[in-house]
Amino acid sequence: MVHDDVVTESPDPMVRSFRDFWISKRSGEGLPSRADFDVLEFRPWFGHVILMDVIDGGQDFRYRLIGTHITEFLRRDLTGRLVTECSFDRALDSVLDSFRRPLVTGGPVFRSGRVVWAVDQSWHYYNSVHCPLANDRETPDMTVGVVVFGQAG
């Protein structure tokens, strides 16, 4: 079970660099939109990117794109599915919270922690950042971020 794992800064340089990339796409006080990003610009983070559609103001989210490193770790591809359709059991509220916080803060939200991976009961660490996107520059309609998994020692 994941506890409140929000941190002020990620220990992972890949995660921090994605936050900096997102900040570079902001126009003044407004949020960047999906159109501000060229797919080739994601090259440093390929395999770790997660793109979510916001459903009903954050009541749910649809996985639009999930990087291969994420799907390989999860051993499943949830692309196209709603978060509430997936089998997160007791962790569902925490998963939804991961995607809602950037909508509330209007900026990047870092998460860092350890989790028991159900497939083989091993401990893994994760570091992530989730950032809001808004076609109108104000109301988030997507989130984009990077998730990095590793074996905990």
C-alpha positions in Angstrom: 0.0 0.0 0.0 1.3 3.4 -1.0 1.2 6.2 1.7 1.5 9.9 1.0 4.5 9.8 -1.2 4.5 13.4 -2.5 7.9 15.0 -2.2 9.2 18.5 -2.9 12.0 17.3 -5.2 12.7 14.0 -6.9 16.0 12.2 -6.3 15.9 11.0 -9.9 17.6 13.2 -12.4 15.4 11.9 -15.3 12.3 12.9 -13.4 13.7 16.4 -12.5 14.8 17.0 -16.1 11.2 16.2 -17.3 9.9 18.8 -14.8 12.3 21.3 -16.2 11.2 20.4 -19.8 7.6 21.0 -18.8 8.4 24.4 -17.3 10.1 25.4 -20.5 6.8 24.9 -22.3 4.8 27.2 -20.1 3.7 30.5 -21.6 3.7 33.1 -18.9 1.4 32.0 -16.1 -0.6 29.7 -18.4 -0.3 25.9 -18.5 1.2 24.3 -21.6 -1.1 22.4 -23.9 -0.4 19.0 -25.6 0.1 20.9 -28.9 3.2 22.6 -27.3 5.1 19.3 -27.3 6.6 17.6 -30.3 6.8 13.8 -29.9 10.5 13.9 -30.8 11.2 16.2 -27.8 10.3 13.3 -25.6 13.3 11.3 -26.7 15.2 11.6 -23.4 12.3 10.1 -21.6 11.0 7.5 -24.2 9.7 4.5 -22.4 9.0 6.4 -19.2 6.3 8.9 -20.4 2.7 8.6 -19.2 0.0 10.8 -20.8 -3.5 10.9 -19.2 -6.8 12.4 -20.3 -8.7 14.1 -17.5 -12.3 12.7 -17.2 -15.1 14.7 -15.5 -12.7 17.3 -14.0 -10.5 14.6 -12.4 -13.1 12.1 -11.2 -11.3 9.6 -13.5 -8.5 9.5 -16.0 -7.9 7.6 -19.2 -4.4 6.2 -20.0 -3.7 7.8 -23.4 0.0 6.7 -23.7 2.1 4.6 -21.4 5.8 4.1 -22.1 7.3 0.7 -22.7 9.4 0.8 -19.5 6.2 1.3 -17.5 4.2 -1.4 -19.3 7.2 -3.9 -19.0 7.3 -3.2 -15.2 3.6 -3.6 -14.8 3.5 -6.6 -17.1 0.4 -5.1 -18.8 -0.6 -2.3 -21.0 -3.5 -0.1 -19.7 -3.5 2.2 -22.7 -7.1 3.3 -23.5 -8.5 2.2 -20.1 -9.9 4.3 -17.3 -8.0 4.2 -14.0 -11.2 3.1 -12.3 -11.5 0.1 -14.6 -8.1 -1.2 -13.6 -7.4 -3.5 -10.7 -5.7 -1.3 -8.2 -7.9 -2.5 -5.3 -7.0 -0.6 -2.1 -4.5 1.5 -3.9 -7.1 3.1 -6.2 -7.5 6.2 -4.1 -3.7 6.8 -4.1 -3.5 6.2 -7.8 -6.3 8.7 -8.5 -4.6 11.2 -6.1 -1.4 10.9 -8.2 -3.2 12.2 -11.2 -5.5 14.8 -9.4 -2.8 16.7 -7.5 -1.4 18.5 -10.6 -4.9 19.7 -11.5 -5.2 21.3 -8.0 -1.7 22.7 -7.8 -1.4 23.8 -11.4 2.2 22.5 -11.6 4.4 19.5 -11.4 3.9 17.0 -8.5 6.8 14.7 -7.6 6.2 11.3 -6.0 8.9 9.0 -4.6 8.7 5.8 -2.6 8.8 2.1 -2.4 6.1 -0.4 -3.2 5.7 -4.2 -3.0 5.2 -5.5 -6.5 2.4 -8.0 -6.4 3.7 -10.1 -9.3 6.7 -11.5 -7.4 6.4 -9.8 -3.9 9.7 -7.9 -4.4 10.3 -4.3 -3.3 10.7 -1.6 -6.0 11.3 2.1 -5.8 9.5 4.6 -8.0 10.0 8.2 -8.8 7.6 10.2 -10.8 6.4 13.6 -11.8 3.0 14.4 -13.1 2.3 17.8 -14.8 -1.0 19.4 -16.0 -1.7 20.3 -19.6 -4.6 22.6 -20.7 -5.8 23.3 -24.2 -7.2 26.6 -23.0 -4.1 27.3 -20.9 -6.2 27.4 -17.7 -8.3 24.2 -17.1 -6.3 21.0 -17.1 -7.6 18.4 -19.6 -4.6 16.1 -19.6 -1.6 15.3 -17.5 1.9 14.3 -18.7 4.7 12.9 -16.7 7.5 10.4 -16.3 7.6 7.3 -14.1 10.9 5.5 -13.2 10.9 2.1 -11.5 13.9 0.3 -10.0 14.8 -2.6 -7.7 14.9 -1.6 -4.1 18.0 -2.7 -2.2 
